[in-house]
């Protein structure tokens, strides 16, 4: 997730899972993808 230079102000502006690349406009990886990966790895914060 790109947070240091974040220009997104609304939830609708977040990266989407159906975007062809997660690097488009430097929005980063969608939150849903990060959560799914964490669940698959059974990672805890």
C-alpha positions as CSV (number, residue, x, y, z in Angstrom):
1,X,0.0,0.0,0.0
2,X,1.3,3.4,-0.9
3,X,0.8,5.6,2.1
4,X,3.6,8.3,2.1
5,X,2.4,10.0,-1.1
6,X,-1.2,9.0,-1.0
7,X,-3.5,11.2,-3.0
8,X,-6.6,9.2,-2.5
9,X,-9.3,10.8,-0.4
10,X,-12.3,8.5,-1.0
11,X,-12.8,4.8,-0.7
12,X,-13.9,4.7,-4.3
13,X,-10.4,5.9,-5.4
14,X,-8.6,2.9,-3.8
15,X,-6.9,0.3,-6.0
16,X,-9.3,-2.2,-7.4
17,X,-8.8,-5.9,-7.7
18,X,-9.8,-5.9,-11.4
19,X,-7.2,-3.3,-12.4
20,X,-4.8,-4.8,-15.0
21,X,-1.8,-3.8,-13.0
22,X,-1.4,-2.7,-9.4
23,X,1.3,-0.2,-10.3
24,X,-1.0,1.9,-12.4
25,X,-0.9,5.5,-11.1
26,X,1.1,4.2,-8.2
27,X,-2.0,3.3,-6.3
28,X,-0.5,0.1,-4.9
29,X,-2.1,-3.3,-4.1
30,X,-5.8,-3.4,-3.2
31,X,-6.6,-3.9,0.5
32,X,-8.7,-7.0,-0.4
33,X,-5.6,-8.6,-2.0
34,X,-3.4,-7.9,1.1
35,X,-6.0,-9.3,3.4
36,X,-6.4,-12.4,1.3
37,X,-2.7,-13.0,1.2
38,X,-2.5,-12.5,5.0
39,X,-5.3,-15.0,5.5
40,X,-3.6,-17.6,3.2
41,X,-0.3,-17.2,5.1
42,X,-2.2,-17.2,8.4
43,X,-0.3,-14.1,9.3
44,X,-1.1,-12.1,12.5
45,X,-0.4,-8.5,13.1
